[in-house]
Amino acid sequence: MLVALIAAGCGPHVPFALSKADADRFKGNVLRVDVSGHDPKIFGISDCVVYRAQTAHGDIVGWTVVLASDWGGSYPKWYTVCTRSHIGYDGKYVNAFLCAQAIGAGGGCADGGNYRSRTGDVQGWEFHQGNTWIVLPNYDQATPAPKKPVHRTKH
């Protein structure tokens, strides 16, 4: 019976596995942070947008946008091309780097940069500028406020 299920493409359940469509979209730019006693926090980056997996019963059931290169940026998302991005975890923060170049611009990152968050939720992301981390406004609100500097050390 098990052989028949595997042959039919119905292998054993792999908890929190990416679908083929998600694997194609994120192209390996995925982070899984295991959380003791809870579902893992799973993130993926595509086109300078960070998504967090919605999970239920050991499965990924959807994705929520938690960060994008144009949040607090100079250009609207449609006016940029994502040139580089990555995500990682240092044991304290989820760290993301997003580099969006303005269409027709020379080089470099017009929008994006280094971001960090303790939770990876849509609220609470900080943007690194100079020697300071700036708290991003809550972008799930209709009209976000500008970035606000916070005085923190270089952790």
C-alpha positions as protocol buffer text, in pm:
chain_id: "A"
residue {
  index: 1
  type: MET
  ca { x: 0 y: 0 z: 0 }
}
residue {
  index: 2
  type: LEU
  ca { x: 279 y: 247 z: 94 }
}
residue {
  index: 3
  type: VAL
  ca { x: 459 y: 170 z: -233 }
}
residue {
  index: 4
  type: ALA
  ca { x: 141 y: 248 z: -427 }
}
residue {
  index: 5
  type: LEU
  ca { x: 99 y: 583 z: -246 }
}
residue {
  index: 6
  type: ILE
  ca { x: 460 y: 683 z: -309 }
}
residue {
  index: 7
  type: ALA
  ca { x: 437 y: 576 z: -673 }
}
residue {
  index: 8
  type: ALA
  ca { x: 121 y: 789 z: -709 }
}
residue {
  index: 9
  type: GLY
  ca { x: 308 y: 1092 z: -575 }
}
residue {
  index: 10
  type: CYS
  ca { x: 155 y: 1073 z: -231 }
}
residue {
  index: 11
  type: GLY
  ca { x: 467 y: 1043 z: -17 }
}
residue {
  index: 12
  type: PRO
  ca { x: 476 y: 1084 z: 357 }
}
residue {
  index: 13
  type: HIS
  ca { x: 377 y: 1424 z: 494 }
}
residue {
  index: 14
  type: VAL
  ca { x: 675 y: 1657 z: 538 }
}
residue {
  index: 15
  type: PRO
  ca { x: 587 y: 1922 z: 798 }
}
residue {
  index: 16
  type: PHE
  ca { x: 601 y: 2280 z: 671 }
}
residue {
  index: 17
  type: ALA
  ca { x: 731 y: 2179 z: 328 }
}
residue {
  index: 18
  type: LEU
  ca { x: 734 y: 2440 z: 52 }
}
residue {
  index: 19
  type: SER
  ca { x: 507 y: 2378 z: -242 }
}
residue {
  index: 20
  type: LYS
  ca { x: 671 y: 2360 z: -584 }
}
residue {
  index: 21
  type: ALA
  ca { x: 521 y: 2700 z: -668 }
}
residue {
  index: 22
  type: ASP
  ca { x: 669 y: 2855 z: -351 }
}
residue {
  index: 23
  type: ALA
  ca { x: 1008 y: 2690 z: -411 }
}
residue {
  index: 24
  type: ASP
  ca { x: 1007 y: 2833 z: -766 }
}
residue {
  index: 25
  type: ARG
  ca { x: 903 y: 3179 z: -642 }
}
residue {
  index: 26
  type: PHE
  ca { x: 1161 y: 3204 z: -362 }
}
residue {
  index: 27
  type: LYS
  ca { x: 1444 y: 3025 z: -550 }
}
residue {
  index: 28
  type: GLY
  ca { x: 1613 y: 2907 z: -230 }
}
residue {
  index: 29
  type: ASN
  ca { x: 1588 y: 3245 z: -55 }
}
residue {
  index: 30
  type: VAL
  ca { x: 1401 y: 3092 z: 240 }
}
residue {
  index: 31
  type: LEU
  ca { x: 1467 y: 3107 z: 613 }
}
residue {
  index: 32
  type: ARG
  ca { x: 1326 y: 2874 z: 878 }
}
residue {
  index: 33
  type: VAL
  ca { x: 1359 y: 2974 z: 1243 }
}
residue {
  index: 34
  type: ASP
  ca { x: 1263 y: 2695 z: 1480 }
}
residue {
  index: 35
  type: VAL
  ca { x: 1070 y: 2813 z: 1787 }
}
residue {
  index: 36
  type: SER
  ca { x: 1052 y: 2578 z: 2084 }
}
residue {
  index: 37
  type: GLY
  ca { x: 695 y: 2464 z: 2148 }
}
residue {
  index: 38
  type: HIS
  ca { x: 554 y: 2650 z: 1844 }
}
residue {
  index: 39
  type: ASP
  ca { x: 541 y: 2625 z: 1469 }
}
residue {
  index: 40
  type: PRO
  ca { x: 861 y: 2747 z: 1303 }
}
residue {
  index: 41
  type: LYS
  ca { x: 878 y: 3096 z: 1158 }
}
residue {
  index: 42
  type: ILE
  ca { x: 933 y: 3059 z: 785 }
}
residue {
  index: 43
  type: PHE
  ca { x: 1026 y: 3348 z: 557 }
}
residue {
  index: 44
  type: GLY
  ca { x: 1082 y: 3380 z: 185 }
}
residue {
  index: 45
  type: ILE
  ca { x: 1203 y: 3667 z: -33 }
}
residue {
  index: 46
  type: SER
  ca { x: 1088 y: 3730 z: -388 }
}
residue {
  index: 47
  type: ASP
  ca { x: 1140 y: 4053 z: -585 }
}
residue {
  index: 48
  type: CYS
  ca { x: 1263 y: 4245 z: -274 }
}
residue {
  index: 49
  type: VAL
  ca { x: 951 y: 4153 z: -78 }
}
residue {
  index: 50
  type: VAL
  ca { x: 975 y: 3947 z: 244 }
}
residue {
  index: 51
  type: TYR
  ca { x: 692 y: 3705 z: 310 }
}
residue {
  index: 52
  type: ARG
  ca { x: 616 y: 3514 z: 628 }
}
residue {
  index: 53
  type: ALA
  ca { x: 444 y: 3176 z: 608 }
}
residue {
  index: 54
  type: GLN
  ca { x: 104 y: 3127 z: 765 }
}
residue {
  index: 55
  type: THR
  ca { x: 99 y: 2777 z: 913 }
}
residue {
  index: 56
  type: ALA
  ca { x: -164 y: 2535 z: 1040 }
}
residue {
  index: 57
  type: HIS
  ca { x: -156 y: 2164 z: 1124 }
}
residue {
  index: 58
  type: GLY
  ca { x: 203 y: 2123 z: 1007 }
}
residue {
  index: 59
  type: ASP
  ca { x: 145 y: 2287 z: 670 }
}
residue {
  index: 60
  type: ILE
  ca { x: 214 y: 2623 z: 506 }
}
residue {
  index: 61
  type: VAL
  ca { x: -133 y: 2753 z: 423 }
}
residue {
  index: 62
  type: GLY
  ca { x: -50 y: 3102 z: 296 }
}
residue {
  index: 63
  type: TRP
  ca { x: 196 y: 3390 z: 298 }
}
residue {
  index: 64
  type: THR
  ca { x: 181 y: 3743 z: 444 }
}
residue {
  index: 65
  type: VAL
  ca { x: 394 y: 4035 z: 324 }
}
residue {
  index: 66
  type: VAL
  ca { x: 596 y: 4158 z: 623 }
}
residue {
  index: 67
  type: LEU
  ca { x: 853 y: 4387 z: 454 }
}
residue {
  index: 68
  type: ALA
  ca { x: 918 y: 4541 z: 111 }
}
residue {
  index: 69
  type: SER
  ca { x: 1201 y: 4750 z: -30 }
}
residue {
  index: 70
  type: ASP
  ca { x: 976 y: 5050 z: -96 }
}
residue {
  index: 71
  type: TRP
  ca { x: 850 y: 5078 z: 263 }
}
residue {
  index: 72
  type: GLY
  ca { x: 997 y: 5413 z: 360 }
}
residue {
  index: 73
  type: GLY
  ca { x: 1187 y: 5426 z: 31 }
}
residue {
  index: 74
  type: SER
  ca { x: 1226 y: 5693 z: -234 }
}
residue {
  index: 75
  type: TYR
  ca { x: 1052 y: 5515 z: -522 }
}
residue {
  index: 76
  type: PRO
  ca { x: 729 y: 5319 z: -557 }
}
residue {
  index: 77
  type: LYS
  ca { x: 783 y: 4944 z: -599 }
}
residue {
  index: 78
  type: TRP
  ca { x: 669 y: 4944 z: -962 }
}
residue {
  index: 79
  type: TYR
  ca { x: 951 y: 5189 z: -1047 }
}
residue {
  index: 80
  type: THR
  ca { x: 1231 y: 4960 z: -925 }
}
residue {
  index: 81
  type: VAL
  ca { x: 1396 y: 4630 z: -1011 }
}
residue {
  index: 82
  type: CYS
  ca { x: 1521 y: 4401 z: -735 }
}
residue {
  index: 83
  type: THR
  ca { x: 1891 y: 4335 z: -792 }
}
residue {
  index: 84
  type: ARG
  ca { x: 1986 y: 4152 z: -468 }
}
residue {
  index: 85
  type: SER
  ca { x: 1821 y: 4016 z: -157 }
}
residue {
  index: 86
  type: HIS
  ca { x: 1887 y: 3772 z: 124 }
}
residue {
  index: 87
  type: ILE
  ca { x: 1755 y: 3678 z: 466 }
}
residue {
  index: 88
  type: GLY
  ca { x: 1916 y: 3526 z: 774 }
}
residue {
  index: 89
  type: TYR
  ca { x: 1887 y: 3486 z: 1148 }
}
residue {
  index: 90
  type: ASP
  ca { x: 2160 y: 3573 z: 1400 }
}
residue {
  index: 91
  type: GLY
  ca { x: 1995 y: 3417 z: 1707 }
}
residue {
  index: 92
  type: LYS
  ca { x: 1828 y: 3744 z: 1806 }
}
residue {
  index: 93
  type: TYR
  ca { x: 1707 y: 3915 z: 1487 }
}
residue {
  index: 94
  type: VAL
  ca { x: 1567 y: 3814 z: 1152 }
}
residue {
  index: 95
  type: ASN
  ca { x: 1795 y: 4010 z: 917 }
}
residue {
  index: 96
  type: ALA
  ca { x: 1701 y: 4100 z: 560 }
}
residue {
  index: 97
  type: PHE
  ca { x: 1894 y: 4279 z: 290 }
}
residue {
  index: 98
  type: LEU
  ca { x: 1695 y: 4420 z: -2 }
}
residue {
  index: 99
  type: CYS
  ca { x: 1844 y: 4612 z: -295 }
}
residue {
  index: 100
  type: ALA
  ca { x: 1602 y: 4771 z: -540 }
}
residue {
  index: 101
  type: GLN
  ca { x: 1747 y: 4978 z: -825 }
}
residue {
  index: 102
  type: ALA
  ca { x: 1533 y: 5252 z: -982 }
}
residue {
  index: 103
  type: ILE
  ca { x: 1454 y: 5181 z: -1346 }
}
residue {
  index: 104
  type: GLY
  ca { x: 1685 y: 5389 z: -1563 }
}
residue {
  index: 105
  type: ALA
  ca { x: 1913 y: 5476 z: -1273 }
}
residue {
  index: 106
  type: GLY
  ca { x: 2287 y: 5414 z: -1276 }
}
residue {
  index: 107
  type: GLY
  ca { x: 2359 y: 5156 z: -1010 }
}
residue {
  index: 108
  type: GLY
  ca { x: 2332 y: 5086 z: -646 }
}
residue {
  index: 109
  type: CYS
  ca { x: 2033 y: 5045 z: -423 }
}
residue {
  index: 110
  type: ALA
  ca { x: 1783 y: 5327 z: -464 }
}
residue {
  index: 111
  type: ASP
  ca { x: 1553 y: 5159 z: -212 }
}
residue {
  index: 112
  type: GLY
  ca { x: 1614 y: 4888 z: 42 }
}
residue {
  index: 113
  type: GLY
  ca { x: 1916 y: 4820 z: 259 }
}
residue {
  index: 114
  type: ASN
  ca { x: 1966 y: 4628 z: 583 }
}
residue {
  index: 115
  type: TYR
  ca { x: 1661 y: 4552 z: 797 }
}
residue {
  index: 116
  type: ARG
  ca { x: 1609 y: 4357 z: 1118 }
}
residue {
  index: 117
  type: SER
  ca { x: 1319 y: 4239 z: 1331 }
}
residue {
  index: 118
  type: ARG
  ca { x: 1297 y: 4039 z: 1653 }
}
residue {
  index: 119
  type: THR
  ca { x: 966 y: 3878 z: 1551 }
}
residue {
  index: 120
  type: GLY
  ca { x: 947 y: 3897 z: 1172 }
}
residue {
  index: 121
  type: ASP
  ca { x: 594 y: 4035 z: 1198 }
}
residue {
  index: 122
  type: VAL
  ca { x: 476 y: 4319 z: 973 }
}
residue {
  index: 123
  type: GLN
  ca { x: 531 y: 4562 z: 1261 }
}
residue {
  index: 124
  type: GLY
  ca { x: 862 y: 4615 z: 1436 }
}
residue {
  index: 125
  type: TRP
  ca { x: 1111 y: 4614 z: 1148 }
}
residue {
  index: 126
  type: GLU
  ca { x: 1409 y: 4846 z: 1180 }
}
residue {
  index: 127
  type: PHE
  ca { x: 1619 y: 4996 z: 898 }
}
residue {
  index: 128
  type: HIS
  ca { x: 1994 y: 5049 z: 937 }
}
residue {
  index: 129
  type: GLN
  ca { x: 2110 y: 5397 z: 848 }
}
residue {
  index: 130
  type: GLY
  ca { x: 2460 y: 5511 z: 941 }
}
residue {
  index: 131
  type: ASN
  ca { x: 2519 y: 5398 z: 1301 }
}
residue {
  index: 132
  type: THR
  ca { x: 2149 y: 5397 z: 1388 }
}
residue {
  index: 133
  type: TRP
  ca { x: 1855 y: 5162 z: 1354 }
}
residue {
  index: 134
  type: ILE
  ca { x: 1537 y: 5343 z: 1246 }
}
residue {
  index: 135
  type: VAL
  ca { x: 1200 y: 5192 z: 1336 }
}
residue {
  index: 136
  type: LEU
  ca { x: 982 y: 5158 z: 1028 }
}
residue {
  index: 137
  type: PRO
  ca { x: 624 y: 5279 z: 1060 }
}
residue {
  index: 138
  type: ASN
  ca { x: 335 y: 5033 z: 1060 }
}
residue {
  index: 139
  type: TYR
  ca { x: 277 y: 4978 z: 689 }
}
residue {
  index: 140
  type: ASP
  ca { x: -43 y: 4787 z: 744 }
}
residue {
  index: 141
  type: GLN
  ca { x: -208 y: 5122 z: 819 }
}
residue {
  index: 142
  type: ALA
  ca { x: -364 y: 5336 z: 544 }
}
residue {
  index: 143
  type: THR
  ca { x: -112 y: 5624 z: 561 }
}
residue {
  index: 144
  type: PRO
  ca { x: 220 y: 5533 z: 718 }
}
residue {
  index: 145
  type: ALA
  ca { x: 422 y: 5786 z: 910 }
}
residue {
  index: 146
  type: PRO
  ca { x: 785 y: 5850 z: 810 }
}
residue {
  index: 147
  type: LYS
  ca { x: 1073 y: 5649 z: 953 }
}
residue {
  index: 148
  type: LYS
  ca { x: 1161 y: 5744 z: 1309 }
}
residue {
  index: 149
  type: PRO
  ca { x: 1517 y: 5720 z: 1440 }
}
residue {
  index: 150
  type: VAL
  ca { x: 1583 y: 5516 z: 1749 }
}
residue {
  index: 151
  type: HIS
  ca { x: 1896 y: 5548 z: 1948 }
}
residue {
  index: 152
  type: ARG
  ca { x: 2040 y: 5200 z: 1970 }
}
residue {
  index: 153
  type: THR
  ca { x: 2388 y: 5071 z: 1956 }
}
residue {
  index: 154
  type: LYS
  ca { x: 2531 y: 4874 z: 1665 }
}
residue {
  index: 155
  type: HIS
  ca { x: 2425 y: 4523 z: 1778 }
}
